[in-house]
Amino acid sequence: MTGMPIPHDPRRFQEPTHDDPTRFWEARYADKPRIWSGRVNQVLAEVAGDLTPGRALDLGCGEGGDSLWLAGQGWEVTGVDISTTAIGRAGAAAVAAGIPAERLHLVAADLGSWQPETEFDLVSACFLQSPVTLDRSQILRDAAGHIATGGHLLVVSHAAPPPWAGGLSGHEHHQTFLTPEQEVAALGLPGPEWQQLIVETRRRPAIGPDGSPAVLDDAVVLVRRN
Ligand SMILES: C[S@@+](CC[C@H](N)C(=O)[O-])C[C@H]1O[C@@H](n2cnc3c(N)ncnc32)[C@H](O)[C@@H]1O
């Protein structure tokens, strides 16, 4: 996530979920004044730090930690999220940070139907994962189709449920946890047009809802369009 999640009630992971993603995520964001830390995801900072800023698309931007960071690095960013509450928070954070409006375009939309009108040099999907309906692979494939020649697609995701999920499997979470290799296979981006730069699992420290330390496995995939 953007930094670490603010600790929350671990029972959330066991709540039965309805199948309306807009309602689910609105309720999730409305539950607290802030969910995420507001900091950039470390892998994105590492990857984008090596790239020349251009146009970036942040899929499932949440409260905007990644989008704001990219904008601050000189990227022209489009951040899209299904939650209007999250998008509102990202906008308020951008104003507070003094980010010029032309650097950051925030869109409240369902990525299952939203289509960009331009090409991007970087598409980032950090933890675009959901316990309710999300046609994630299709969204990622569609977004890849809007990457300019020489541009990159970065996908960072939980490779397994967090330890505080109480031993629930991915199935019980109603979501899929892919290995980096499975992620690449699901993307189905053919070589040699698409060059695989990073396909690996990375471990990082995290703080669980009860404040105890944990180690999380992230699946990291970075591909470049040749
Ligand atoms: C686990 S959060 C990650 C947020 C952010 N990328 C981060 O790293 O902190 C997943 C985000 O995806 C968004 N999301 C879920 N389904 C979506 C959809 N169909 N269209 C757009 N956004 C969606 C949620 O609202 C949520 O903000």
The ligand as a Gaussian input file, in Angstrom:
#p B3LYP/6-31G(d) Opt

LIG

0 1
 C       -5.784000      -1.770000      -1.655000
 S       -6.248000      -0.170000      -2.227000
 C       -4.715000       0.489000      -2.843000
 C       -4.708000       2.002000      -2.922000
 C       -3.382000       2.613000      -3.388000
 N       -3.012000       2.199000      -4.726000
 C       -2.277000       2.304000      -2.415000
 O       -1.320000       1.638000      -2.764000
 O       -2.393000       2.770000      -1.284000
 C       -7.147000      -0.575000      -3.724000
 C       -7.787000       0.637000      -4.369000
 O       -8.398000       0.229000      -5.579000
 C       -9.625000       0.933000      -5.713000
 N      -10.494000       0.155000      -6.594000
 C      -11.024000      -1.073000      -6.363000
 N      -11.777000      -1.458000      -7.397000
 C      -11.722000      -0.468000      -8.325000
 C      -12.296000      -0.275000      -9.614000
 N      -13.084000      -1.204000     -10.167000
 N      -12.023000       0.870000     -10.274000
 C      -11.220000       1.816000      -9.713000
 N      -10.651000       1.689000      -8.498000
 C      -10.898000       0.562000      -7.808000
 C      -10.135000       1.071000      -4.294000
 O      -11.068000       2.093000      -4.138000
 C       -8.838000       1.305000      -3.527000
 O       -8.577000       2.672000      -3.394000

